[in-house]
């Protein structure tokens, strides 16, 4: 159960997240978006005969694992981590017409792992949506493109976590269409209003799932992430 993956997450989710879902995980720099998603996926897969795919467009696999290790988050042997570092470097030196269509490339990867693992391939992460947009040469009709991209994820019956940067003021760094197209939005933030810095989690929406909409404080220490009580009680 996803709500059992992080200690205290069951205070936020009253019922569990069922596939297919596309969930936007958004927040400013330093709000632990990557660590939050990786922890959920790793802990979920720990006790199940299932498979997950984590794609990072901005970090190397080595850098990603080093960051997770620094928090004491174990590598899951049931999750493939892929990065596009070499592909991005190649695209810097080839003619424009030969550059990679990254949205199509991700779709091909997902289809490959679906063929390889079948129904056991259940969870996916794209980190991050902003990086994907920056790699797309043609940004016309983006809402339509994202509609079909998210539909592809649902058609493969995945719970998909899509990481996206958000400014401290709450505005999306990107185009503003994502919130309408996804099934859920988990917002991670940093509160500085009371003289101390507190990280928090808030579920802004989650279709077909009962959940609180309050802000819950997060405790981040060596050994992982823990959800505390509502922020107003801290």
Number of C-alpha atoms within 10 A of each C-alpha: 15 17 18 15 19 17 13 17 21 18 16 22 19 13 14 15 20 14 14 18 24 25 25 26 26 27 27 21 14 11 23 22 25 23 18 18 19 22 21 20 26 20 19 21 22 18 10 11 9 17 25 26 21 21 22 23 22 17 16 17 19 10 11 17 15 13 14 19 15 13 15 14 20 17 17 18 12 18 20 15 19 15 18 15 14 9 13 16 10 12 14 10 10 11 8 10 8 10 17 17 14 18 15 11 11 15 13 12 14 19 16 12 17 17 11 11 14 14 14 15 23 21 23 23 25 21 24 22 19 19 17 18 16 11 18 15 13 10 11 9 8 15 16 11 13 16 15 13 16 19 17 15 20 17 11 18 19 23 22 26 27 25 23 24 22 21 13 14 9 13 13 19 14 15 12 10 14 21 15 11 17 22 19 22 22 20 22 25 28 20 15 10 8 7 7 9 10 19 21 24 29 20 19 16 20 21 15 13 14 14 20 18 16 16 21 27 24 24 13 16 11 11 13 19 23 17 20 20 18 19 17 9 8 9
